[in-house]
Amino acid sequence: MGIPEYEAKRYEGKVKDGNILLSVHTEDSDERDRAKQILEAGGAEDISFTSESSVPKADKASEVR
């Protein structure tokens, strides 16, 4: 899932303890900040975020049809 193994183990333990793991994908930092505000307003704890590498868009000439 693109997260370090130590974080995955921590999340696994929390889920096994009955907690909920929620992943939100956003297009930019404004959306990320808004998602964080919504989660905090709902009582979420342990909110973290990471950025991912962007994937280059396929060139029209190289698309498989």
trRosetta pair geometry for C-beta under 8 A, 3 or more apart (Angstrom, degrees):
i j d omega theta_ij theta_ji phi_ij phi_ji
1 8 7.1 141 42 -99 116 112
1 23 7.8 -118 -170 -96 129 155
2 50 7.3 -175 128 101 105 139
2 52 6.0 5 173 -111 159 109
3 7 4.7 -93 159 83 115 128
3 8 5.6 144 91 -57 108 86
3 11 7.8 49 101 -3 155 140
3 50 6.8 166 -102 10 84 158
4 7 4.9 90 65 8 83 103
4 8 7.1 -147 99 -8 42 88
5 8 5.4 -54 -147 36 37 115
5 9 6.3 38 155 -21 68 102
6 9 5.8 -50 -150 34 32 112
6 10 6.6 34 151 -20 63 105
7 10 5.5 -54 -150 36 35 112
7 11 6.3 33 153 -16 68 105
8 11 5.8 -55 -147 39 30 109
8 12 6.2 36 152 -25 64 106
9 12 5.5 -50 -146 32 31 116
9 13 6.6 33 154 -19 62 103
10 13 5.9 -54 -155 33 31 111
10 14 6.6 27 151 -16 64 106
11 14 5.7 -56 -149 37 35 110
11 15 6.2 34 155 -19 69 105
11 21 5.4 65 -171 -105 112 136
12 15 5.9 -56 -148 37 29 109
12 16 6.3 29 153 -18 64 108
13 16 5.7 -56 -147 37 31 112
13 17 6.4 27 153 -17 64 108
14 17 5.6 -59 -151 39 33 111
14 19 4.2 -38 161 48 92 138
14 21 7.0 115 90 -66 112 96
14 46 7.7 -126 -111 68 164 163
15 18 7.8 141 -178 5 30 8
15 19 5.9 -86 -87 69 36 79
15 20 7.5 65 -115 -115 77 19
15 21 5.4 -40 -76 -18 113 114
22 39 7.5 -177 81 -115 137 122
22 44 7.6 -82 41 -121 131 133
24 35 4.8 173 123 -164 156 148
24 39 7.8 -134 -10 -53 146 126
26 29 7.9 110 114 -89 131 15
26 31 3.6 178 -162 107 117 114
26 32 4.5 -169 62 -65 153 67
26 34 8.0 148 -123 51 142 93
26 35 5.8 -132 -61 -13 131 137
27 31 5.5 75 41 15 73 151
28 31 5.4 98 56 13 66 100
28 32 7.1 -120 109 -5 37 94
29 32 5.1 -51 -143 37 39 118
29 33 6.2 42 157 -22 69 102
30 33 5.9 -52 -149 35 29 109
30 34 6.5 28 152 -17 63 106
31 34 5.6 -55 -147 38 33 112
31 35 6.3 36 154 -21 67 104
32 35 5.8 -54 -149 35 30 112
32 36 6.5 31 152 -19 63 105
32 49 5.8 80 -165 -146 123 161
33 36 5.6 -52 -150 35 33 114
33 37 6.5 36 151 -21 64 103
34 37 5.6 -50 -150 33 34 113
34 38 6.5 34 152 -19 65 104
35 38 5.7 -55 -150 36 32 111
35 39 6.3 30 154 -17 66 107
36 39 5.8 -56 -146 38 31 110
36 40 6.2 30 156 -18 66 107
36 47 5.7 120 -136 155 87 147
36 49 7.3 -70 -72 -39 116 130
37 40 5.8 -56 -146 38 28 110
37 41 6.2 29 155 -20 64 108
38 41 5.8 -55 -148 36 29 112
38 42 6.5 21 154 -13 62 110
39 42 5.8 -64 -152 42 31 108
39 44 3.8 -31 168 24 92 149
39 47 5.5 130 106 -100 139 133
40 43 7.8 76 -178 -49 31 12
40 44 6.1 -76 -77 51 33 92
40 47 6.7 -69 -65 -14 83 154
44 47 5.6 75 120 -65 118 107
58 62 5.9 -133 -173 81 90 97
58 63 5.2 96 136 -82 133 83
59 62 4.5 64 66 16 97 105
59 63 7.3 -145 87 -31 48 76
60 63 5.9 -35 -153 -2 35 117
